[in-house]
Amino acid sequence: MNEGGSNKTLLWVILGAIALFVILLATGVIDFSSEGGELPDVEVDGGALPDVDADVADIDVGTEEVTVEVPEVSVDSADAEATDDD
């Protein structure tokens, strides 16, 4: 099957549909005009928040000094490794 022919046919169908749409729009068969509307009137009366009784845990936040041993780390640079490989 010829792919170029089917692509051209699809293109002609799309162009025909667009041309038909433009003609219908220009003649007034399709009309997208709309009239302005307004928002509905809404009345809101005051209210109260619901009563909530929450039992939460007692959290004691404090500070404490602690000594932490940090391991010693040796780092070799990339330049030193390159000279070692030679």
LINPE-V72696 format. One record per residue. N is the residue number from 1. SS is DSSP state (H for helix, E for strand, - for the rest). Layout:
N & SS
N & SS
This chain:
1 & -
2 & -
3 & H
4 & H
5 & H
6 & H
7 & H
8 & H
9 & H
10 & H
11 & H
12 & H
13 & H
14 & H
15 & H
16 & H
17 & H
18 & H
19 & H
20 & H
21 & H
22 & H
23 & H
24 & H
25 & H
26 & H
27 & H
28 & -
29 & -
30 & -
31 & -
32 & -
33 & -
34 & -
35 & -
36 & -
37 & -
38 & -
39 & -
40 & -
41 & -
42 & -
43 & -
44 & -
45 & -
46 & -
47 & -
48 & -
49 & -
50 & -
51 & -
52 & -
53 & -
54 & -
55 & -
56 & -
57 & -
58 & -
59 & -
60 & -
61 & -
62 & -
63 & -
64 & -
65 & -
66 & -
67 & -
68 & -
69 & -
70 & -
71 & -
72 & -
73 & -
74 & -
75 & -
76 & -
77 & -
78 & H
79 & H
80 & H
81 & H
82 & H
83 & H
84 & H
85 & H
86 & -
